[in-house]
Amino acid sequence: MSWNEVFLRGFNLWIESYISGLKKYYEYEGELVFSLMLFFHEAALEKGLSGWGNGIVQEKKIIGYNRVDLMLGDEVAFEVKFEPDYPDMPRTRKPVTNTVLKRPDRIISKSKYAGLTDEESQMRLYEIELDFIKLMAYKQKGIPYNYLLCLDEDGRLYRNLANSFKTQKIQKINIPWKSIRRGIDAQKVYYFLWQA
């Protein structure tokens, strides 16, 4: 049984749960990554593998100083980008995200200064472009399966991502966006799972 099969099974379990509304609303990226890790662990147990310890590792350093959000065995590198929807805030006043903790700054989010500036929005788009580049580099270095999940609940990335790329190699990528309904409130959200 390969770790790639575990990854695909775990991802399918997670997306089914997200659509059905069985899991609570995710407020920040770290919480989403942990939820995915639990589903990968469940899939590993189904396949007779141990998911903890060396099997599924969060924030693993793999090449130089680069870290990957999740690593499954030595086969699957997985990066996650999440743009949550904050139902109580207008889209133009989305909370500032703490780039270290990958979660909204609760104090700022309630103030009149809340919301991503144009520069912060551009930086978030650039982070995703860097993830594409990083995953392609991992593939060249011998990691066979490299995935990027982008879950966009507010539609900002869906509308702006493809036109934001600066790297010519990345501009050629066809982003496989899909739309689904979020289970907790049937809101339409967008995601893609891209493989390098």
Secondary structure, 3 states (H helix, E strand, C coil): CCHHHHHHHHHHHHHHHHHHCCCCCCCCHHHHHHHHHHHHHHHHHHCCCCCCCCCEEEEEEEECCEEEEEEECCCEEEEEEEECCCCCCCHHHCCCEECCCCEECHHHHCCCCCCCCHHHHHHHHHHHHHHHHHHHHHHHCCCCEEEEEEEECCCHHHHHCHHHCCCHHHHCCCCCCEEEECCCCCCEEEEEEEEC
